[in-house]
């Protein structure tokens, strides 16, 4: 029987390995490829690009060629050009009779001067098509930034709900322990039945909150799946609950003046308003060019069984109708002039709106950040009170109700902190969206652009790398186009680059952590101690050594270190932040 199970295992290998965790960037990249909303917007960009090609073809291949068969009655002299698409009827075709025998003809016309420009020059229609392409491209950027903001907001809600679940789970474990102790105390008549019932009610509430939070988390995950374009019958992805990216971005936001100048250059809504003005002015030029004559090459031929006639030459046509409209006043021209004026007013309005929105978003982010710091301090105070209350409860210095009040205060402070921290990160996303660079921070290089001068090279030359998004600064450093200096921007830049380290211990006692570090440092190992605040678990001191490019290198070093040093019981490979 044992061998049968082994055979089944070999024939049917285990495919139930853990699903790969999705990062925030994974979600955004998936949405950019699969979101129906963005797919439609991207198709609009492609259509606008084809409109450019159509305008180009219309300029170079904008000829007309008519061909057909004519027959009928001819009067007057027949040796001259008559109608019929420019066909020529010679005297031989009709003879002395009125009836003209059937004959074939074609008429070719090729404009060489049109819209006040020669064919070798770029036409106004092409310029309008190019503006339309840029408008659709910026509209795509706006749509993409909205989707990225929504994904980031949902991601933060899910992370917050996940942390809430972890806290509730810890609280349930803590209350279960208290309930067991309370039953013993009740049996020994140290507490009243009301005290015991209070603990039981508190535990029941925590278990109910656990179920509600799980349902909320499930709904949020399905909303996220729908937003990124994942099929409804597919399981929502498991997420990597890492907020390091947000902390890094928090530290890299420049001052308001730098953001303002950046917004005026990068905000796609402002770019669209600028392009609207340009398009209206081009439409006015196009209408005004319609009064110019058209110069064209022409060729006409008539073919019959008896004879053929050909004509080729240079022609010019005058738009008499358009000229007459201008003389009496064209409402179309007046309409377009008003459109130009309207779009110029709209441009000023959008610029003011962008600047005001940026200032407001910046102040909201600052306020949210300060509020989160205050809430963090409150958590530490209430956590200390809970620990103090636990010790006092052991010696019957406080009642069960008093200790539960400590727990309630800590729970409220922790939930408040998580809400304020999420609000801080949401305000950060809103700020980046107002500047118009949220996609460059969270999803760099996802939109293919036409050839343009690299901002990276310009920033590196001018030593202005601080104003570039995080991912682009990383690229500058890794490609050695920008020196790493000891300042805020580059310090976080190096941290942002993905590298690995070996963690050889984690202690809540700082003395123990330093003892292990000192021991290894005395033997020549590059060891450091990092302090980390884990809410719900308190302060931890992590002992780490080495920096490696890949996880495999870190693992090999960790295994060899553990075999050489008996004081190291286990190692953990972690990504440095």
Secondary structure, DSSP 8 states (H G I E B T S, - for coil): -HHHHHHHHHHS---------B-HHHHHHHHHHH-HHHHHHHHHHHHHHHHHHHHHHHHHS-EEEEEEEEEEE--S-SSSB-STTT-B--HHHHTTSSEEEEEEEEEEEEEEEETTEETTS--HHHHHHHHHHHHHHHHHHHHHHHHHHHHHHHHHHHHHHHHHHHHHHHHHHHHHHHHHHHHHHHHTTSS-HHHHHHHHHHHHHHHHHHHHHHHHHHHHHHHHHHHHT--TTS----B----HHHHHHHHH---HHHHHHHHHHH-HHHHHHHHHHHHHHHHHHHHHHTTS-EEEEEEEEEE-SS-EEEEEEEEEE--HHHHHHHHH--HHHHHHHHHHHHHHHHHHHHHHHHHHHHHHHHHHHHHHHHHHHHHHHHHHHHHHHHHHHHHHHHTTSS-HHHHHHHHHHHHHHHHHHHHHHHHHHHHHHHHHHHHT-HHHHHSTT-S---S---HHHHHHHHT-GGGS-HHHHHHHHHTTSS---SSHHHHHHHHHS--EEEEEEEES-HHHHHHHHHHHHTTT--EEEEEEEETTTEEEEEEEEEEESSHHHHHHHHHHHHHH-TT----EEEE--
